[in-house]
């Protein structure tokens, strides 16, 4: 195929130049083989398709004899249920500039599936239905009619009740777990900052819960293997605030769409959603862990295929899921002391490419997966995933590269591409996972992807946390360009310290440009969540011409002094940020504190993503408070009133703690006000407050809306009032602290 393109290109140039030459001999079309879900025989012809295994054997025979042209295996529509993966290696690879393609028949939608059907449902108590599960199958996920069910889960348990140590956790009595019939089937799900942990209960003794090993040990501090030495995000750390929920117990099964798996009885119990009839519904669970594995394959293309219902078995073992960052975990009971994450384990993926060269995956669909979508690893080079869709994945969408900062040349990831993909609703189960992760990659291109509905970061490139063993690496020349990232770091998932675009490590000649970011950690309960986060040792990176709006904290963050020589220029944002910290790092010619995006910025935003010009750009709204005059009842230190409407959510206005504390803005004239946007300060000072709108300075005619609980970043208060003055005030005693107040029509 590649040789053919070169011949045609040369011929075209000669003709364009008026050269007279004999027509080039046309290269023969591809050799075709046809497969079908129930294919049989040896013909592999359109009317008599064969199986995938037979097609692979026939392809290998042709390759062994000398290829001479491209080869295509065309898959008819339908579901190809796999117990073991389709494994492609050197013997399945193209030669002499030709490519072996596994693709869909024209107009067909072939699905490679790892599903196991769950049948024989019978009605049980409380509206539930129960079915036996085949031997060897562990239904960690259940899909009914193609819709993901939820593992039955309970409420959160605060650290004061569920107190953790290296040996386990209290709270068995208060949570009711001590009275459960089979507590050892259940898991604790814990989120600590950027980490997520899933460990199965091993036993109950009085009020004490113990957990499967090595999951609990690997989730705890002091192993010498859990992150940097300064890391305080283990389950027994000071940053642990409690269990997010316990899951997978029949005692917790109380909401339609939930299920519970009983490993002793080997049954699954499900509470149907309205309208579901379990006598007819198709219920499946992911069983096979991998669907396609390419091991040392080259010049291979997968095109137009759907990959669904692949499993991820590790979390069901005693290893559990000891999350470290971005969907990687710590595994094994022992291992070398390491603070740079060199020995962390990636999740299982539907498609894995190990040591690949010129491997292309395009126009594929990855959906309803128990793990990740696609992995490029072990020195995969010059390979790409493009024009594909990833949705409803338990883990992340794409993983590129590995965690060794200085691999042998053969194991270095180089010149790979992730472009024009649509990624939505990933990290459904393992909420520390990211949309696109890259470890130590060089020459990586992440371009024109659309990512949305992400529990943690969107795109993450680099590794190592500035640890000595990671300070010099192969990272360089990476491009994160023209991506659209909306609704990252969704606050309901409780993951923190991330960003829409996140980097680590020194990456000379790396560029982050032309991206559109809207809503990262928007509505957070703390000062957290960034647009572009140059974390840890991130160095030598250019951030330019990005549009970044509605982020929970900084539109760009370069906080570490050892993240050096970064340049941030020519970006557009609706807020401000402190200066970059590292030596030689600069911020120049940025357009900050905007309440309207100029035409050039709107053009950049519209051109970003997998479908340029066809995805909406959410415009900013004029802010009546910005030019107004702010005052407050008193001032705490240097936190002046004017910092509450300065267009910068990283600066704070704050009063003293006093009865009836207030902050207000005079808009200068009466306005019709439809919404007041309130950003709490860094200390989350403002809670249980009133928003008042008045036409007079004495607020005698004020319209008042009460807000219960702490203000978020932001809290949006809808109003329908006319007024010149807007006041945030406490009915009782306390402080009013505000990073920003915006007033909109």
N, C-alpha and C positions, 0 to 999 in steps of 0.2 A: 504494500500500500504506500509506504513512504517513498520507495524507489519510483513507483508510478507517478506520484505527485511531482517528484523532481523532473521526470521526463516531460510531463505535460507542461510544467512551468518553463523549462528551457525552450520547448517547442513554441510556446506562446510568445516568448521574448523574440525568437527569431522571426516569427510571422509579423510581429509588431514593428520590427526593424526593416521589414521589406525583404528579408532574406529569402532566397529561393532554395528550397531543400525538399528532398523526398519526405513524404509523410512518415512520421515515426510509427514503428510497428506497435499496434495497441497491445497493451498487456492484457492477458486473459483475466476475465472476471474471477471473483472468488470461488473457490471450491465450496459447495454447500452441503451441509448435512442437516437433517430435520429431525427434531425430537419432540416427544409429546409425553404428558404425564403417564399415560398407559401405553406408551410406545413399546414395540417388540420387534424382533427380527433384526436382520442385518442390512436392510435396504437403506434406511435413514433417508427416505425419499418423501416428497410432499404427501403422496397418497398412502405411504407406508412408513410413518415415522418410527424411530427407534427410541430406546431409553437414553437417558443422559450418560449412563455408563458405557453403553455401546457406542454412542457418538464420540465419547472421549477416546475409546479404544481405536476407533476408525481414524480419528484425527492423529493420534500418535503414530499409526502406521504410515500415514501420508508424510508426516514430518520426518520420520526415520528414513524414508525413501528419498527425501529431498523435496522441499516444499514447492518452490518455484512461483507461488502466488499466494494471495491471501486465502484464509479459510474462515468460513462462518458456520457456526452451529446455531440454527434458528429454532427457537423454542415456541411451540404452539401455546395458546392460552390455556389457563387452568392452573391447578396447584400441584407442585412437585414436592411431596412430603419426604423430607430427608431425615434418616436416622444418623447418618454420618455425613460430613461435609463433602461437597465436590472439591477435590484437592487437585490443584494445578501446579505443576512444577516445570523444571527445565524441559522435560519431555513433551510438554504441552505448549511450548512457547514458539513464537514466530522466529523466522530466520531470514537473513538476507534482505532486511528492510521490509519484510512482510509481517502481517499481524494475524493472530488467531482471535476471532471475535465470537463471544457467546452473546446472543442477542434475541430479541423477540421477533417472531414472525410479523410481517407488516400488519398493523392494526391489532395485534394480540397483546394480552397482558399476562404473561407467565409469572407465577408467584413461587418462589423457593421458600418453603415453610419448614419450620422445626416444630410444628404443633402436634400435640397429642390430644385427641378428642376425649372429652369427659362425657360419658353417656350414662343411661340408666338412672336418671334422677327420680327420686321418690319424695313425696311430701313428708315433712316432719313438723315438729311443734313450732308454734309462733310464726307461721307463715313461711318457714324456711324449707329449703329443699336440700337433700343430701344425695351424694353419689360416691360410689367406690372409685378409687384411683388405680390404674394399672401399676403393676410392680415396676420398680425402677424409675417411676415418674414422681417428681416432687413439685406440686403446683404452687410455686411462689407467686406467680401471677395467674389470673383467670380472666379470660375475655368471653363475654356472653353477647352473642350477636355482633361481634367485632368491637364491643365497647369494654374498656378496661374496668374490671371490678376493683374495689378497694379492700385491702386486707383489713379486717375488722380491727378498729383501734379505739382506745379510750381517751381520757382527758390528759392534759399535762400534769406532771407531778413536780412541785417546786423542790428546790434543793434542800429546804428545811425539813421536808418529809422524806424525799428520796435522796438521802445523803450518801455520797459516793466516797469510797476509798479504793486502794489497790486490790482489796479483797472482795469487793462487791458493793452492795447498796442496801440501805434500809428502806422501809416503806411497804413491805409485803402485807402488813396488816391493814394500814390505812388505804391502800389501793385496792384491797380485796383479793389480791393475787394469792394470798395464803389459802384462800378457800376455793380457788379454781380447781377443776377436776384434773387438768393437765397443764400446769404452769410451764413445764419444760418445753412446750411447743411454742411459747410466746417469746417475743423479742422486745428489748428496750430500744427505742429510737431516740437518739440524743444528738442535738446540734450545739456545737460550741464554736462560735465565730464562723470561720470558713470551713469547719469540719463537720462531718456527719458520721454517726456511728450506729450500727445495727448489730447488737449482740444478743444471742439467744440465752434465755434463762436456763441455768443448769440445775438449780435446786433452791428450795425454800427451807430455812431453819428459823422458826419463830418469825421475827420481823426482818430477817436478813435474806436478801437475794444474792445468789452467786450466779456467775455467767460462764458460758462456754469458753474454754481456753484453746488457742491463744488469743481469741478475740478480745477478751477483757484486758489481758496484759498488754496487748498491742494498742489498746485504746487509752491506756493509763500512762502516767509520767514515769520517768526514771529508767526507761529501758536502754537509753543511749541510742535508740534507733528511731525515735519518734520526733522527727523534725529538728530544727535548730535548738541548741541548748537553752536559748531564751524563751522557747515556745511555751506558752501557758494555756494551751487549748486542749489538753487531754481531759478525759472524763472526770478525773479527780483533781482538776486544777481550780484555781480561784475564779476562773471565768465560766465554769460550769454553773448554770442557773437552774437546772432541773431536767427531767425527762420530757421530751416533746410529747411522746405518747408511748404506751405499750400496745403491741399489735399481735394479731393472730391468736386469739382465744375466742372460743365460741361464746364465752360470757360477755364479750364485747360486741357481739354481732347484733346490732340494734338499728341499723340504718339501711334502707334499700340500696342495693348495689354493693354491699359488703359480703365478704366471704371469710371462712376460716378453714385451715388445713389441720387435720388431726393425723400426725404421723404414726401414732400407735394403731388406731383403727383403720388407717389408710382411707380416710373419707374426707371429702370437701363439702362444706355446708355453705349455702348461699341464700341470701335474702333478696328475692327478685325486685327489680325496679318495676314501677307501674307499667302494665302492658306486656311484661315478659311471661311467657308460658314455658316453663322448663321442660315440658313434655315435647316441645317442638324446637326450642331454642338451641342454636349451635354454640356449645361451650367448649373452649379449647384452652390448653395451657402450654406455654413454651416448654419444650423438652430437649431437643437437640441444641447444643450450645453454639455450634458454628455451622454456617450454611455454605460458605465458600472460603477456602484457604488457598492462597497463592504463596507457594514456598519456593523462592529462587526462580520464580517465573519472570519472563520478560516478553515484551511485545505482545501483550495479551490485553483484550478489551472486553469489559462487561457492559452491555448497553441495553437499556430499556427493560431491565428486570426489576421485580419487586422482591424484597427480602423481609420476611415477617416471622414472628413467633420464635425467634431464637432465644435461648435461655442464658442465664448467668448463674452457674452452680455454686460458686465460692460462698456467697452469703448464707447459703443453707447448710454449710459445713461448720465445724468448730472454729474455722478461720473467721467466719462472720464477715462483717464489713467494717474494718477499722480505718475509716477514711482519713486521708492525709491532706489532700488538696486536689481539686479538679477531677474527682472521680477515681483517683488512684488510691490504693490501700497499702497498709503494712501487713505483711503475711509472714508466716513461719514463727515457730516458738523461739528460735535463736537466729542470730545473724551478726554480721560485723557492726561495730559501732559506726554510726553514720548520722550526720546532721544535715545532709544536703539532698536527701531523698533519692540517692542513687539506686536503691534497691527496692523501691516501691513497685507495686504491681498494677498494671492497667486492667480495666475490666475486660470481660469477654466481649467479643463483637461478632455481629452477623457475618461480616466479611473482614478477613485479616490478610494483609499483604506483608510477607516477611522477605526481606532482601530482594524486593522486586525491582525491575528496571523497565521503564516505559510501559507501565501498567495504567490503563485508563478505565475508570468507572464513570459512566455518564447516563443521564436520563433514567436514573434508577430511583426506586422508592424504598426507603427503609422505614418500617412502621410496626408498631405493636411488638416491641422488643423488650426482653427482660434485662438486657445489658446495653452495650453501645452499638453504634451503627457500623463504622468502618475504622480500621486501624492500618496505618502505614508504619512499619517498624523494622528493626534489625537491618538498617542500611538501605532501606527502599529509596530509590533515586528516580528522578525524571518521571514521576508518576502523578496522576491527577484524578480528582473526583470533581465532576462538573455537572451542572444542570440537573441536580438530583434533589430529592425531597426527603427530609428526615422529620418524623413526627411521632409522638407518643412512644418515647424511648425511656426506659428506666434509668439509663445512664446518659453519657454524652453522645454527640452525633459523630464527630470525626476526631481521631487521635493521630497525630503525625509526629514521629520521632520517638526518642527514648530519653532516659534519665542519666546517662553517662556523659559527663561534660567533655571528655576527651576520648572518644571511641577510636578504635582502629579505623583506617580509611574505609575499609569495606563495610563497616557497620555505621557509618555516618549518614544521616538523612540529608539529602541534598536535592535542591531544585524540584521540589514537589509543589503541587498546585491544588488549592481548594477554592473553586470559583463558581459563581452563578448557582449556588445551592440555596434552598429554602429550608430553614431549620426552625422548628416550632415545637413547644411542649416537650423538651428533653429534660432529663434529670427528674422525671416524675417520681421516682422512688428514691434515688440516691441524689439528694438535693445539693450536694457539693459539686456535682458534675457541671461541666461547662459545655457550651455549644461546639466550639472548635478549640482543641488543645494542641499545642506544639511544644515539644521538649527542646532538646538541643538540635535545632535544625539550621541549615544554611541555605540561603537562596530560596526560602519558602515564599510562595505567593498566596495570600488569602485575599481574594478580590471579588467584589460584587456579589457577596452573599447577603441574604436577608435572614435575620435571626430575631425571634420574638418569644415572649412568654418563657423567660429563663429564670430558674430559682437562684442561680449564682451568676458568675461572670459569663459574658458572651464569647469573646475570643481571648485566649490566653496563650502567650508565646514566651517561652523561656522557663528557667528552673533554677534551683540551687540556693536561694535565700542568702546570697553573699557569703556562704560558708567557704573556708579556705580551699577545700577540694573542688569547688565549683567556680572560683573567681576567674579562671582562664578556661575558655571553652571554645567549641567550634561554632557557636552562635554568631551569625553575621548575615548581612545582606537580605534581611527578610522584609517583605512588603505586606502591610495590612492596609488595603486601599479600597475605597468606594463601597464599603459595606454599610448595610442598614441594620441597626441594632435598636430594637424598641422593647420596652418593658423587661429590662434585665434586673437581676437582684430583687425579684418580687418579694415584698416584705412579709407576706404571709408564710413564707418558708423559713424565715428566721436565720438565713445565712448572712454573714457580715464580712467586711473588709475585702471587697472585691470591686469589680468595675465592668462596664460594657466592654472595654478593651483593656487588657491587663498584660503587663510584661514583667519579666525578671531577667537579670543577667546583662552583662556587657554584650551589645549587639552592634558592632560597627556597621555603618551604612544601612541601618534599618530605618524604614519610613512608615509612618502612620498618617495616611492622607486621604482626603475626600470622603471620609466616613460621616454618616448621619446617625447620631445617637439621640434618642428621645426617651426619657424616663429610665433612670438607673437608680434603684433604691428609692423611688419616688413614694412619698408617704411614710417614710421610715419613722421609727420611734427613737432614733438616736442620730447623731451626726455621723453619717456613714454612707458609703456608696459613691463611686466616682464615674466620670465619663471615660477618661483615659488615665490609667493608673500605672505610672512608671515606678514600680515597687522595687524595694531592696536595691540590688546593684545595677538596675537598668541604666545603661550608659550608651552614649553615642547614637541616640535615637532622635530622629526628626519627626515632629508632630506638626503638621501644617494643613491648612485649608479644610478642617473638619467643622461640622456643625453639631454643637452639643447643647442640648436643652433639657431642663427639668431633671436634674440629677440631685440626689439626696445630700451630697456634700460638695466635693470639688469637681469642677469640669476637667481639670488636669491636676494630677498629684505627682510630685517628685520630692518626697519628704526626706529621703535619706541622703546624708552628706556624701556617702560613697557611691551614689548614682550620679555620675559626672558627665559633663559635656553633652547634655541634651539640649535641643533647641525646639522651642514652641513658638510658632509664628503664623500669623494670618488666619487664625481660627475665629469662628463666630459662636458666641454663647450668651445666655441670658443671666449669667452670674459672674462672679469674680473668683480669684484663687490667690493664695499667698504666692510669693515668688518661689521659683525652683530652688532647691536646697543645695544640690551638688555643685562642686567646683566647675566653673566654666559653663554652667547651664544658664540659658537665657530665655526670656519671654519677650517677644517684640511684635509690634503691629497686630496685636489681637484685638478683636472687636468684642468687648465684654459688657455685661450689664444691659443687654439689649431687651427692649420690650416689643420690638418688631424686627423680623429678619429682613435684611435688604435683599434685593433681587438676586444678587450674586450668590448669597447663601442659600436662598430657596432653590436656585439652580443646582448647586452642589448636592443638596439634600435630595432633590428629585432624581438626580442621576445615579444615586447610590442604590445598592441592592441588586437582587437577582432579576428584577423586572424594571429596569430604569424607565422612569416616566409613567409607570403604571401603579405605583404604590403611593398612598397619600402622605403628604408632609403636614404635620400638625403645626400650624402657625402659632406664633406667640400672640398675646393679646395686649392691647394698650393698657398701661398701668397708670391710673390716675394718681396713685400715691407717690410715684417717683419724683415729680417736681414739687410735691407738697412740703409743708413745714411740719416737722415732727417735734413733739414735746412729750415729757413724761413726768410722773409725780415726783420722782427723785432719780438720782443717777448713782449706780454702783461703779466706783472706780472710773475707768475711762470708757465705759460702755454707754456712750452718749445716745440720745434719742435718735439723732440723724442716721445712726448705723442701722436703724430698723427699716429704712426705706431708701437705702443707697444702691439697690440693685445688686447686692452681694450677699449671698446666703452663708458666707463663711465669716462674716462679721456680726457682732451682736450688740443690740441695745438692751439695757437691763436696769431695773429699779432696785432699790433696797427692799428688804422684806418689811412690809408695813401693811396696815389695814387699808383696803380699797386701792391698792397700787394700780396704776394705769399707764398706758402709752397711747398716744393718739396722733393723728395726722390731719392737718387742715388742707383740704384739696384745693382751696383758693376760690372755688365757686361750687354751687350746688350741682350734683351729678345724679343721674339715675344709676344705681348700683345693683348689679345682679349677683356679684360674688366677691367675697373677701378671702384672700389666700394668706394663710398665717404659717410662718415657718418658726418653729420653736428654736430657742438658742442652744448652745452646745451642752448646757447642763440640763436641758429639758425642764426649765424652770416653770413654764406656764402651764397651769392645769386648772380645770373647773372654773372657766372664765366666761365672761360675757363679751359679745361683739355688739357694739352700739353704733348706730348711724343716726346722725342728727343734723338738722338744718341750722341749729344755733349752738354757740360755744358752751352754753350751760347745760346742754343735753336734756333740756326740759321736755322736748318733744321726741326723744330718742326711740327708735325701733331697736329692740334688744333680742338677740339670739343667744341662748346659753349653750355652751359646749362642755360636756362632761368628760372628765379624764384629761390626760395630757395632750397638748397640741402636738401634732406630728410635724413632719417636714415634707410636704405641708399638710395642714388641715384646710379643707375647702368648705367654706360656709356660704351656702346659697341664701340670697336675700332678694327682696323686691322692694327697694326703698329708695327714697330721694333724700340726699343729704350732702352737706359740705364737710362734715367732721366724722371721722371713723375712730372709734376708741376700743382698745382691748383693756378690759378692767376685771379685777377680782372682786367678787362679792364679799369675800372674807379677807384673811390676812395671808400675805405671802409676797413673792416676787413676780413681776412680769419680765420675762426675758424673751427677746425676739430677734431672730436672725434677719427676717424680712417680713414685711406686710405689703401685699399688692392688692389693689382695688380695681375691679374690672366691671365693665358694663354688664 
